[in-house]
Amino acid sequence: MTFPWFWLLVVGWMTLSPGVHARAVTPVHADSIRVPILVYHSIAKHRAGQDGEQRELDVDTTVFRTQMSYLANHGYQVISFPSLVDALQHGTAVPPRSVVITFDDGWETQYSIALPVLRQLHFTATFFIFSQPIGVDRGYMTWPQIMELQAAGMTIAAHSRTHPKLTLPTVSLASEVAGSRADIQREIGVAPDIFAYPYGIWDDRVAAAVRSAGFQAARALSGGEWNSSSSLFALHSVLATDNMQLFERALGP
């Protein structure tokens, strides 16, 4: 699956909407905290014939293991997304060198390749699922696999129903936002509290729909490693790729 809006994922200095700002290299609010939110998609070996977009979104299996080992070997503390939200909402402390790991879409390789690595290192992660292809389309997880992620201590979160650009006037926000929350609750028994905007695209109307649907926070794409309570419905993040130099830079010293 290739994304026509892929450039929006990687051009971190562009303004995507009225609520998404340029990359923040320093805190912009007094209550800002630096906890990089890493965003992964598929974890898969690169193959001949891949276009540039898919190659960028697929983090190679060996590189993924290297990156997770880097976190473990350099003293980074992997915390859950809800822990970060709690810290932003209530000012609770997070450990030094904290980092959040997230996965988008619900690719099967997140279950078959990423989950064993996370379990081995005792890392938690958040999986943002868009519900329509789950258990239907080849390449995506099944609901029993997602329930296994949940049982392993992972956070299951929402990523819409069909992965549209939510700012389009033809998109039903009630279906895509509230509907995705209902789908996940029906299948795994727990309603997700966190949402990720498809392609990272949002505006004030979309953010209001996410809040009204009962979500406590939402993650956008790009923007850097700093977040504050004012950005709870457009949390900045870092797209994870095979580039180890950029990976280490995002983590900081």
The 8 nearest C-alpha neighbors of each residue, nearest first, counted from 0:
[[1, 2, 53, 138, 52, 3, 56, 41],
 [2, 0, 53, 52, 3, 5, 50, 56],
 [1, 3, 5, 4, 0, 52, 53, 198],
 [4, 2, 5, 1, 6, 52, 7, 198],
 [5, 3, 2, 6, 7, 198, 8, 164],
 [4, 6, 2, 7, 8, 3, 52, 198],
 [7, 5, 8, 9, 4, 10, 3, 52],
 [8, 6, 5, 9, 4, 10, 198, 199],
 [9, 7, 6, 5, 10, 220, 198, 221],
 [8, 10, 6, 11, 7, 238, 221, 5],
 [11, 9, 12, 7, 13, 6, 8, 221],
 [10, 12, 221, 9, 13, 222, 22, 21],
 [11, 13, 21, 22, 10, 14, 222, 20],
 [14, 12, 11, 21, 10, 15, 20, 7],
 [13, 15, 20, 19, 16, 21, 12, 17],
 [16, 14, 19, 13, 200, 17, 7, 20],
 [17, 15, 19, 18, 202, 14, 201, 200],
 [16, 18, 19, 202, 15, 203, 14, 20],
 [17, 19, 16, 202, 20, 203, 233, 201],
 [20, 18, 16, 15, 14, 17, 233, 21],
 [19, 21, 14, 18, 22, 222, 13, 15],
 [20, 22, 12, 222, 13, 14, 23, 11],
 [21, 23, 222, 12, 223, 11, 24, 20],
 [22, 24, 223, 25, 222, 21, 225, 26],
 [23, 25, 22, 223, 26, 224, 225, 222],
 [24, 26, 23, 27, 225, 224, 33, 223],
 [27, 25, 31, 28, 225, 23, 24, 29],
 [26, 28, 25, 31, 29, 23, 225, 227],
 [29, 27, 31, 30, 26, 227, 229, 226],
 [28, 30, 31, 27, 26, 227, 32, 228],
 [29, 31, 28, 227, 32, 228, 87, 90],
 [32, 30, 227, 28, 226, 26, 29, 225],
 [33, 31, 225, 226, 34, 227, 30, 26],
 [32, 34, 225, 224, 35, 226, 31, 26],
 [33, 35, 98, 97, 224, 32, 36, 225],
 [36, 34, 224, 98, 37, 99, 33, 236],
 [37, 35, 99, 236, 237, 100, 98, 34],
 [36, 38, 100, 237, 101, 239, 238, 35],
 [39, 37, 238, 101, 239, 102, 237, 36],
 [40, 38, 102, 239, 101, 103, 37, 41],
 [39, 41, 103, 102, 56, 57, 42, 104],
 [40, 42, 57, 106, 43, 108, 109, 58],
 [43, 41, 58, 57, 108, 60, 59, 109],
 [44, 42, 59, 60, 57, 41, 58, 45],
 [43, 45, 59, 60, 46, 42, 58, 57],
 [44, 46, 59, 43, 54, 47, 57, 49],
 [47, 45, 49, 48, 44, 54, 43, 50],
 [46, 48, 49, 45, 50, 54, 44, 51],
 [47, 49, 46, 50, 45, 51, 54, 53],
 [50, 48, 47, 54, 46, 53, 51, 45],
 [49, 51, 52, 53, 54, 48, 1, 55],
 [50, 52, 54, 53, 55, 49, 56, 1],
 [51, 53, 55, 54, 50, 56, 1, 5],
 [52, 54, 56, 55, 51, 50, 1, 57],
 [55, 53, 51, 57, 52, 56, 49, 50],
 [54, 56, 52, 53, 57, 240, 51, 58],
 [55, 57, 53, 54, 40, 58, 52, 41],
 [58, 56, 41, 54, 42, 55, 43, 53],
 [59, 57, 42, 241, 240, 43, 56, 63],
 [58, 60, 44, 43, 62, 61, 42, 57],
 [59, 61, 63, 43, 62, 42, 44, 58],
 [62, 60, 64, 63, 59, 65, 44, 58],
 [61, 63, 65, 59, 64, 60, 66, 241],
 [62, 64, 66, 60, 65, 61, 59, 67],
 [65, 63, 67, 61, 62, 66, 68, 60],
 [66, 64, 62, 68, 63, 67, 69, 61],
 [65, 67, 69, 63, 68, 64, 62, 70],
 [66, 68, 70, 64, 69, 65, 63, 71],
 [69, 67, 71, 65, 70, 66, 72, 64],
 [68, 70, 66, 72, 67, 71, 73, 65],
 [71, 69, 75, 67, 68, 73, 72, 74],
 [72, 70, 68, 69, 73, 74, 75, 67],
 [71, 73, 69, 70, 74, 68, 75, 67],
 [74, 72, 70, 71, 75, 69, 68, 76],
 [73, 75, 72, 71, 70, 76, 96, 69],
 [74, 76, 96, 70, 73, 97, 71, 77],
 [75, 77, 97, 96, 98, 78, 74, 94],
 [76, 78, 98, 99, 97, 122, 75, 123],
 [79, 77, 99, 98, 76, 97, 82, 80],
 [80, 78, 82, 81, 123, 99, 124, 83],
 [79, 81, 83, 82, 99, 84, 125, 78],
 [82, 80, 84, 83, 79, 85, 193, 154],
 [83, 81, 85, 79, 80, 84, 86, 78],
 [82, 84, 86, 80, 85, 81, 87, 79],
 [85, 83, 81, 87, 86, 82, 88, 80],
 [86, 84, 82, 88, 83, 87, 89, 81],
 [87, 85, 91, 90, 83, 84, 89, 88],
 [88, 86, 228, 84, 85, 90, 89, 227],
 [89, 87, 85, 86, 228, 90, 84, 91],
 [88, 90, 86, 91, 85, 87, 84, 228],
 [89, 91, 86, 87, 88, 92, 85, 30],
 [92, 90, 86, 89, 85, 93, 87, 88],
 [91, 93, 86, 90, 94, 85, 89, 95],
 [92, 94, 95, 91, 97, 86, 83, 82],
 [95, 93, 97, 96, 76, 92, 78, 75],
 [94, 96, 97, 93, 76, 75, 74, 34],
 [97, 95, 75, 76, 94, 98, 74, 34],
 [96, 98, 76, 95, 34, 94, 77, 75],
 [97, 99, 77, 35, 34, 76, 78, 36],
 [98, 100, 36, 78, 77, 79, 37, 80],
 [101, 99, 124, 37, 36, 125, 38, 98],
 [102, 100, 125, 38, 124, 126, 37, 39],
 [103, 101, 39, 126, 40, 38, 127, 125],
 [102, 104, 127, 40, 105, 126, 39, 128],
 [103, 105, 128, 129, 127, 106, 158, 40],
 [106, 104, 128, 139, 140, 103, 107, 127],
 [107, 105, 139, 108, 109, 140, 41, 138],
 [108, 106, 140, 139, 109, 138, 110, 111],
 [107, 109, 111, 112, 110, 106, 42, 41],
 [108, 110, 113, 107, 106, 112, 111, 42],
 [109, 111, 114, 108, 107, 112, 113, 144],
 [110, 112, 108, 109, 113, 114, 107, 115],
 [113, 111, 108, 109, 110, 114, 115, 42],
 [112, 114, 109, 116, 115, 110, 117, 111],
 [113, 115, 117, 110, 116, 112, 118, 109],
 [116, 114, 118, 117, 113, 119, 112, 111],
 [117, 115, 119, 113, 114, 118, 120, 64],
 [116, 118, 122, 114, 120, 115, 119, 121],
 [119, 117, 121, 115, 116, 120, 114, 122],
 [118, 120, 116, 117, 121, 115, 122, 114],
 [119, 121, 117, 118, 122, 116, 71, 67],
 [122, 120, 118, 119, 117, 123, 116, 77],
 [123, 121, 117, 120, 77, 118, 124, 119],
 [122, 124, 153, 79, 152, 117, 121, 77],
 [125, 123, 100, 153, 101, 79, 154, 126],
 [124, 126, 154, 101, 153, 155, 102, 100],
 [125, 127, 102, 155, 101, 156, 128, 103],
 [128, 126, 156, 103, 157, 158, 104, 102],
 [129, 127, 104, 105, 158, 157, 130, 126],
 [130, 128, 158, 160, 159, 104, 131, 161],
 [129, 131, 160, 133, 128, 132, 179, 182],
 [130, 132, 160, 161, 133, 129, 135, 134],
 [133, 131, 136, 135, 130, 134, 139, 129],
 [134, 132, 141, 135, 130, 140, 131, 139],
 [133, 135, 141, 140, 142, 132, 136, 139],
 [136, 134, 132, 133, 137, 131, 141, 139],
 [137, 135, 132, 139, 138, 134, 133, 140],
 [136, 138, 139, 135, 134, 132, 140, 107],
 [137, 139, 107, 106, 136, 140, 108, 105],
 [140, 138, 106, 107, 137, 105, 133, 136],
 [141, 139, 107, 133, 106, 105, 134, 144],
 [140, 142, 134, 144, 133, 143, 145, 139],
 [141, 143, 145, 144, 146, 134, 133, 140],
 [144, 142, 146, 145, 141, 147, 140, 187],
 [145, 143, 147, 141, 142, 146, 140, 148],
 [144, 146, 142, 148, 147, 143, 149, 141],
 [145, 147, 149, 143, 148, 144, 187, 142],
 [146, 148, 150, 144, 145, 149, 151, 143],
 [149, 147, 145, 151, 146, 150, 153, 144],
 [148, 150, 153, 146, 147, 151, 152, 154],
 [151, 149, 147, 152, 148, 146, 153, 145],
 [150, 152, 148, 149, 153, 147, 118, 123],
 [153, 151, 149, 150, 123, 154, 148, 124],
 [152, 154, 149, 124, 148, 123, 151, 125],
 [153, 155, 125, 149, 126, 124, 156, 152],
 [156, 154, 126, 125, 127, 191, 153, 149],
 [155, 157, 127, 191, 193, 126, 194, 128],
 [158, 156, 194, 127, 128, 159, 180, 129],
 [157, 159, 129, 195, 128, 127, 194, 196],
 [160, 158, 175, 129, 179, 176, 162, 157],
 [159, 161, 130, 129, 175, 179, 131, 162],
 [160, 162, 131, 163, 159, 129, 130, 175],
 [163, 161, 197, 159, 160, 129, 164, 158],
 [164, 162, 165, 161, 197, 170, 159, 160],
 [163, 165, 166, 167, 197, 200, 162, 198],
 [164, 166, 167, 163, 170, 201, 205, 200],
 [165, 167, 164, 201, 168, 202, 205, 200],
 [168, 166, 169, 165, 170, 164, 163, 171],
 [169, 167, 170, 166, 171, 165, 172, 164],
 [170, 168, 167, 171, 166, 165, 172, 164],
 [171, 169, 168, 167, 172, 165, 166, 163],
 [172, 170, 174, 173, 175, 169, 168, 165],
 [171, 173, 175, 174, 176, 170, 208, 165],
 [172, 174, 177, 171, 176, 175, 178, 208],
 [175, 173, 178, 171, 172, 176, 177, 179],
 [174, 176, 159, 160, 172, 178, 173, 179],
 [177, 175, 159, 178, 179, 172, 173, 174],
 [176, 178, 212, 180, 173, 179, 174, 175],
 [179, 177, 174, 181, 175, 180, 176, 182],
 [178, 180, 182, 160, 159, 181, 176, 177],
 [181, 179, 177, 178, 183, 182, 190, 191],
 [180, 182, 178, 184, 179, 183, 185, 177],
 [183, 181, 179, 185, 180, 184, 178, 186],
 [184, 182, 186, 180, 185, 181, 187, 179],
 [183, 185, 190, 189, 188, 181, 182, 187],
 [184, 186, 182, 183, 188, 187, 181, 189],
 [187, 185, 183, 184, 188, 182, 142, 189],
 [188, 186, 184, 189, 185, 183, 146, 142],
 [187, 189, 184, 185, 186, 190, 183, 146],
 [190, 188, 184, 187, 191, 183, 185, 186],
 [189, 191, 184, 180, 183, 192, 188, 181],
 [192, 190, 156, 193, 180, 157, 189, 155],
 [191, 193, 214, 215, 190, 156, 194, 213],
 [194, 192, 216, 156, 214, 217, 191, 215],
 [193, 195, 217, 157, 158, 156, 218, 216],
 [196, 194, 218, 158, 217, 219, 197, 157],
 [195, 197, 199, 219, 200, 198, 158, 218],
 [198, 196, 199, 162, 200, 164, 158, 195],
 [199, 197, 200, 196, 8, 4, 7, 164],
 [198, 200, 219, 220, 196, 197, 201, 8],
 [201, 199, 198, 196, 197, 15, 164, 165],
 [202, 200, 205, 166, 16, 196, 165, 199],
 [201, 203, 205, 16, 204, 17, 18, 206],
 [202, 204, 206, 205, 207, 18, 201, 17],
 [203, 205, 207, 202, 206, 208, 166, 201],
 [206, 204, 208, 202, 207, 203, 201, 209],
 [205, 207, 209, 203, 208, 204, 202, 210],
 [206, 208, 210, 204, 205, 209, 211, 203],
 [209, 207, 211, 205, 206, 210, 212, 204],
 [210, 208, 206, 212, 207, 211, 214, 176],
 [209, 211, 207, 214, 208, 212, 213, 206],
 [212, 210, 208, 213, 209, 207, 214, 177],
 [213, 211, 177, 209, 210, 214, 208, 176],
 [214, 212, 211, 210, 215, 209, 192, 177],
 [213, 215, 192, 210, 193, 216, 212, 209],
 [216, 214, 192, 193, 213, 210, 217, 231],
 [217, 215, 232, 231, 193, 214, 194, 218],
 [218, 216, 232, 194, 195, 233, 193, 234],
 [219, 217, 234, 195, 233, 194, 196, 232],
 [218, 220, 199, 233, 234, 196, 235, 195],
 [221, 219, 199, 236, 235, 8, 222, 218],
 [222, 220, 11, 236, 237, 235, 223, 8],
 [223, 221, 22, 235, 23, 11, 21, 236],
 [224, 222, 22, 23, 236, 221, 235, 225],
 [223, 225, 35, 33, 34, 236, 235, 226],
 [226, 224, 33, 32, 223, 26, 31, 34],
 [227, 225, 31, 32, 230, 234, 235, 33],
 [226, 228, 31, 229, 230, 30, 87, 32],
 [227, 229, 87, 230, 231, 88, 226, 30],
 [228, 230, 227, 231, 232, 226, 28, 87],
 [229, 231, 233, 234, 228, 227, 232, 226],
 [232, 230, 216, 228, 234, 233, 229, 217],
 [231, 233, 217, 216, 230, 234, 206, 218],
 [234, 232, 219, 230, 218, 217, 231, 235],
 [235, 233, 218, 230, 219, 231, 232, 217],
 [234, 236, 222, 221, 223, 219, 220, 226],
 [235, 237, 36, 221, 220, 223, 222, 224],
 [236, 238, 37, 221, 36, 38, 223, 239],
 [239, 237, 38, 37, 240, 39, 221, 236],
 [240, 238, 38, 39, 37, 237, 246, 241],
 [241, 239, 242, 58, 55, 238, 56, 57],
 [240, 242, 58, 243, 62, 59, 239, 55],
 [241, 243, 240, 244, 245, 246, 239, 62],
 [244, 242, 246, 245, 241, 247, 66, 240],
 [245, 243, 247, 246, 242, 248, 249, 241],
 [244, 246, 248, 243, 247, 242, 249, 240],
 [247, 245, 243, 249, 244, 248, 242, 250],
 [248, 246, 250, 244, 249, 245, 243, 251],
 [247, 249, 245, 251, 250, 246, 244, 252],
 [250, 248, 246, 247, 251, 245, 35, 224],
 [251, 249, 247, 248, 35, 246, 252, 98],
 [250, 252, 248, 249, 247, 96, 35, 246],
 [251, 250, 248, 247, 96, 249, 73, 75]]
